[in-house]
Amino acid sequence: MSENKLGVCPVCGVKILRGDLVIFSYGAKGNRIKLWERVCQYATKPGCINPHPNSDNNS
């Protein structure tokens, strides 16, 4: 995996850089846990690239 890999969630469009740095379209940068708290827990569409923070699949 590239050190500068950028992922974009197809559901909400948020950008995740280097595996854990989340760039929101509004507000301060955060991490995947903050992303879950602000966005993912409310997403109803399949395809979210940020699994629940307590999931074994969270990388």
C-alpha positions in Angstrom: 0.0 0.0 0.0 1.3 3.4 -0.9 2.1 5.8 2.0 0.0 8.5 0.3 -2.9 6.4 -0.8 -6.1 8.3 -1.0 -9.5 6.6 -0.7 -12.8 8.2 -1.5 -16.0 6.8 -0.1 -18.6 6.1 -2.8 -21.4 6.7 -0.3 -20.5 10.1 1.2 -17.5 11.3 -0.8 -15.3 11.8 2.2 -11.5 11.4 1.5 -9.3 9.1 3.6 -5.6 9.7 3.3 -2.8 7.3 4.6 -5.3 4.9 6.1 -6.6 7.1 9.0 -6.5 10.8 8.1 -10.0 11.8 7.2 -10.6 15.0 5.2 -14.2 16.2 5.6 -15.8 18.6 3.1 -16.5 20.9 6.1 -14.7 21.3 9.4 -11.5 20.0 10.8 -9.7 16.9 9.7 -10.3 13.8 11.8 -9.8 10.1 11.9 -11.9 7.1 11.0 -13.6 7.0 14.5 -14.7 10.6 14.1 -15.9 9.8 10.5 -18.0 7.0 12.0 -19.5 9.3 14.6 -20.3 12.1 12.2 -21.3 10.2 9.0 -21.1 6.4 8.7 -23.4 5.4 11.5 -26.2 7.4 9.7 -25.4 6.1 6.1 -28.1 3.9 4.7 -26.5 3.0 1.4 -24.3 0.0 1.0 -20.6 0.5 0.0 -19.2 2.5 2.9 -15.4 2.1 3.1 -15.3 2.9 6.8 -16.5 -0.1 8.8 -17.6 0.2 12.4 -14.7 1.2 14.7 -15.2 -1.9 16.8 -15.2 -4.2 13.8 -12.4 -6.7 13.3 -12.3 -5.6 9.6 -11.3 -2.0 10.5 -7.8 -1.3 9.1 
